[in-house]
Amino acid sequence: GRRLFVAAAGNQDMEWLTSGLRRDVCVLLYGEQRRAQTLKSAIEARYDWRVKPDRFYGALDALESNGFVNTHVEGLEDVHSLTDAGRRSVETHAEWLCERVDPGSEAPGEDGDT
């Protein structure tokens, strides 16, 4: 019933998060608002590499045009935040990670199974 509907809707929402960069943007926006440059710098610091501006802004534009990110202007700068759909997608991804990754247990395949 409801769980199947939520899972199906979650899978459709997750399609836009198959890009690692788009997913990371959403994770960094979870629960807060950020200016684009602050967001880009946080991603670059996380991976210790420079993200090309066209790639970063392309990801941000795709997230906004698909309803995952809102943008509003404060002063001279755009400020970005997650929409409800963006928050749900991050939460769905986090649940999936928690189901798959348990730091206290053996990794899949360590007990002889694949």
Secondary structure, 3 states (H helix, E strand, C coil): CHHHHHHHHHHHHHHHHCCHHHHHHHHHHCCCCEEHHHHHHHHHHHHCCCCCHHHHHHHHHHHHHCCCEEEEEECCEEEEEECHHHHHHHHHHHHHHHHHCCCCCCCCCCCCCC
